[in-house]
Amino acid sequence: MSRTPQGQRASLDKQPHEVAAMFDGVAARYDLTNTVLSFGQDRFWRRATREALGLRPGERVLDVGAGTGVSTEELAQSGAYAVGADLSLGMLYAGKRRRPLVPLVAGDALRLPFADASFDAVTISFALRNVVDTEAALRELARVTRPGGRLVVCEFSRPVNPAFRTVYLSYLMRSLPAVARAVSSNPDAYVYLAESIQAWPDQAGLAARIGAAGWGKVAWRNLTGGIVALHRGIRP
């Protein structure tokens, strides 16, 4: 873990205590920073995730890596009962202050505090990339999902147009940290963000990991030119 006057950032080996401490450090302005850095696309990505899950009133959905609960709140608009879980207590405290009616619990994606087959659907947005063992987390998501239940992973991916990909990678490594210094309570965390996106597998690579973890009918759809991809799967 590196330390700066602004806060902390995790290393790419993604030890849970480092990831939690890093997100504790960005909790105060996390939602605002994400909206600024994504040019407002974060709202579109949350809505697309909700629509991809196909939630119905009365269903139960788990939102892992929920942070402050802004994504959980979006899921609840479907009429489903949405529960958010996150490793960072700082993020959960910030979420409880802003969204006191949204159910949020402390939980590690590798050891979720729920019984087998508790949910009709599960989702994880921009957090699977931060888990030390991707396939173990995907298996744990399957454990808490009923047979026939749905998974949607919303995660940064690989822009499909080569020219756009070059521009995007330049933004990640040069402009994003500079913008983060202006708006984030812990700008060093966004250096980690850029590095972790570069190190993350592309669309086909993540699909293979999801299938290897036991999910069936795996498919994906690109959003914003492939900056983000929605991966879907069904619990056998």
N, C-alpha and C positions, 0 to 999 in steps of 0.2 A: 504494500500500500504506500503510495506516495502522498506526502503532505505538503500543502501550500498554505499561505495566509487565508485563502478563500475556503479551503476545506480539504476533501479527500477524493481520491479516485481509485477504483479497483484496477488490478492488473488483469491481463487476459487469461490467467488461470482461474479466475472467477470464483475465488473462495467465498462461501456464503457470508461470512462476517464482514469481508471487505465490501461486497456488493451492498449489503444492508447499510453499512456505515456511509457509503457513497450516496445512496439514495436518501438517507437521513439528512445529508448535507444539502440536497437540492429540493427538499420537500416544500420549503416556504414559497418558492416561486415556480414550482415544477409545471403546473398547468399553463401558466402564462408563457414560460420559456418554450414549451413544446409548440404552442400555437404560433409564436413568433418564428421559431426556427423552421417550422413546416409551412410557413406562409398560409396558415389557416387550414391546411389540408388534414390536420389531425381530426377535425370534426367530420369530414367526409369519410375518413378511414374508420372511425368508430361506427358511423351509421352503416357503412358497407359490411362491417363485421356483424352487426346485429341482423341485418337482412340475410346474410349468408347462413346464419344459424337457423333461420326459419322457425323462430320461437313462437309458441302458442300460449295463450293465457292459461295459467294453471301449471305450466311446466316449471321445472327447477333448472337453473343454469348457474354454473360456477365460473367466475371470472378470476383467473389466477394471474398474479402480478398486477393486481388492480390499482396499486398505488393509492392515490387519493380518492378513488372510487368514481372518477368521471366516466370511465368506460362502463362500470357497473350500473351507474345511473342511466346511461344510454340503453343498456340491455333491458332494463326494467320498463322502458317505454313500450315494449312488445306486449306487456301484460304478464310476462313470466315472472316468477320469483327469482331475483338475481342476488347472489351472494358474492362478495369480493374477498379475495385472500391475498396477502402480501407479506414478504419477509421483513420489510422495513417498518419498524414501529413509528419512525418519524413521519413516513408517508401516511400511515393509518391515522395518526393523531391529526395531521393536517386535514385528512379526508373527513374525519368525524366532526371537526369544527365547521367545515364548509357544507357537508352533506350529512347532517345528523340522522336522517331517516334511512340512509343506505346501509344495509348490513355489511360490515367489514370485519374480518377476523385475521389474526396473525397466523401465517402458515407458510411453510417451506414447500416449494413445488416438488421436492423429492420425498416429502413426508406430510401429505395433506391430512388435516385433522377431520376427515370425514369417512364414513363407513363405505364399504363397497357398494357400487351401483346406486349412489345417492342422488345422481343428477341425470336429467334427460339430455343435457348438453353441457359442454365445457369449452372454454376459450382462454387463450392467453395472447395478449397483445404487447409486442415490443418488450417481452420479458424472457421468452425462451432462450434468446441469445445470451442472456446473463446467467443462465443456470450452468453449473459446473459439468453436469452429465445430461446432455440433451435427450438421449434415448430413455434414460431412467425416468426423467420428468414426463416424457410422453407415455411411458408405461403406467406411471402413477395417475396421470389424467385418465387413462383407460380404466384403471381400477375403480375410480369413483363414478364412472359413467355406466349407465345401464346398458345391456345388450341392445343394439339398434340405435343407441344414442349418438349424438353428433359432436364432432370436434371442429373448431375453426382456429387456426393459428394466423394471427395478423403480425407480420414481421417485416423488417427491412429486407430488401432483396437486391437483385441485380438489374438495373435498367437494360432494356432489350436493344435499344438503339445505340450503336457504338459511339456516335458523336455526343449524344445526350449523356451517355455513361461517363465520358471523359469530363464533361462540364460538371456533372454531379459529383464525381470523385474529387475534383478540384474544390468544389464548395465544401465538401465534408472536411477536407484536410486543411483548408486555408480560411475560408470565410466563416464556417460554423463556429470554431472556437472564438473567433473575434466577436461574432454576434453574441455568443454565450457570455462573454465577459461583460457585455452591456446590460444583460437582463437576468442572468442566473445568479443564485446565491452561492453556487459552487461551480464556476466555469470549468475547472479542471476535469470535472466529471464528463464534460462533453468532448474532451479529447479522447477519453475512453470510449465514448459513444461512437465517434468516428472510426477509431481503430477496430472496435468490435464489429461494426458493420462491414468493414473491408475484409475481416477474417471470416465472416459468416458464409455458409454455402449458398449457392444460387438456388433458383426455384426447383430444378430437378434434384439437386443434392438434398434439399430439405425434404422433398417428397419421399425420397428413398429412406431417409431416417424415420419419417413418420410410419411408412409401411413396415420397416424393420422392427418398430416398436409394437406392432400388432394391429394397427388400424387398417381397415379395409376401404376400398373404393376411394383411394387418395387422388385428389385433383387439386389444381390451383388456378387462380385468376390474378392477373396483374392489375395493380392500381397505380395511377400516376406514372405510367410508362415503365413500370417495374421497380420504381423506388421502393414500393411496398408490394407484397403479395399476400393473398388470402389462400391458405392451404386448408382443404377440407378432408375429413375422414369420417368413417362410420365404425362404431364399436361392434365387432362381430358377436 
